[in-house]
Structures are given as C-alpha cells and as structure tokens.
C-alpha cells in the first residue's frame, strides 16, 4: 500500500447496518487505485476514500509492472 485517504462525513451508530462499496478507479503501470464508499443503513454517505496499491518485486523490493493477467483481472 502506497497511499490512503479517508474523508469522514457522517457517524455510524452502534449496531447500524452499513454497506461498503469498492471499485477500481485507475490502473497504472505498476499500481492500482481503489475508491471506497461507506453508506449508512439509510443510504447516507458516512465515509469515502481511496488507496493506491503498488506491485513490488519481492527480490528487489522495488515497484514492478503489473502482469497482463493482473491488469485483465482488475479491468474486467
């Protein structure tokens, strides 16, 4: 994980049902950006954010290009 941002909008109450939505918003050469939304039981926006995940070469510990298979999986 290279970067995370969260913006809180509205509180959730104890035991309140909620939904979390996740989507791919960008596919880069070596990274994938995800967008998130948390909706309360009544549909109101409680939080939203994004995160950037970077593919790392385990030997060099440096970013590496995403494989064609990985790009296909996240691009749909």
C-alpha positions in Angstrom: 0.0 0.0 0.0 1.5 3.3 -1.1 -1.2 5.8 -0.2 -4.5 6.0 1.7 -7.0 8.9 2.1 -10.3 8.8 4.0 -12.9 11.6 4.4 -15.4 11.0 7.2 -18.8 12.6 6.5 -21.3 11.1 9.0 -21.2 8.9 12.0 -22.5 5.3 12.1 -24.5 4.3 15.2 -23.7 1.2 17.2 -25.2 -1.9 15.5 -26.3 0.2 12.5 -26.2 -1.8 9.2 -23.9 -0.3 6.6 -22.6 -1.1 3.1 -19.0 -0.7 1.8 -18.5 -0.2 -1.9 -15.2 -0.7 -3.6 -14.2 -0.1 -7.2 -11.1 0.2 -9.3 -10.7 3.8 -10.3 -7.3 3.6 -12.1 -4.9 1.0 -13.4 -1.3 2.3 -13.8 1.9 0.6 -15.0 2.7 -0.7 -11.5 -0.2 0.4 -9.4 -4.0 0.1 -8.9 -6.1 2.8 -7.3 -9.3 1.8 -5.5 -12.2 4.0 -4.5 -14.3 3.3 -1.4 -17.7 4.5 -0.1 -19.3 3.6 3.3 -23.1 4.1 3.3 -25.2 4.0 6.4 -28.4 1.9 6.7 -30.5 4.8 5.3 -28.2 5.3 2.3 -26.4 8.4 3.6 -22.7 8.8 2.9 -20.6 8.1 6.0 -17.1 8.0 4.6 -15.3 7.9 1.3 -11.7 7.4 0.3 -9.1 5.9 -1.9 -6.0 3.8 -1.7 -3.1 3.1 -4.1 -1.6 -0.4 -4.1 1.7 -0.9 -5.8 3.1 -4.2 -7.2 6.5 -4.9 -5.7 9.3 -7.3 -6.9 10.0 -9.5 -3.9 13.7 -9.7 -4.7 14.5 -6.1 -5.3 11.7 -4.6 -3.1 11.1 -2.1 -6.0 7.9 -1.4 -8.0 7.4 -3.8 -10.9 5.0 -3.6 -13.8 1.6 -5.3 -13.4 1.3 -8.6 -15.3 -1.1 -8.8 -18.2 -3.2 -11.2 -16.1 -3.4 -8.8 -13.2 -4.4 -5.9 -15.5 -7.1 -8.1 -17.0 -8.5 -9.2 -13.6 -8.9 -5.6 -12.3 -10.0 -4.1 -15.6 -12.9 -6.5 -16.1 
